[in-house]
């Protein structure tokens, strides 16, 4: 943070002018930060139907992939069953043991 030399004020008008200048600087910096934040985190709305459809398909595929991953992990790591229970035998294993 740059340091400025101490300013000597001779009247209240000097203080008010300095206060107004600082307020204008803060407002300008605030607007600049808001603009940069919005451009960084908010995607512009696309008006083309093909782009909207493409975005919808991409989002849908990501959600579907996430659901499949959750189901795979749930089934692989017990699916909420206690560890003392053995895994269910498959159809052919039950048929052969019968």
Secondary structure as UniProt FT lines:
FT   HELIX           12..41
FT   HELIX           49..76
FT   TURN            77..80
FT   TURN            83..84
FT   HELIX           91..97
//
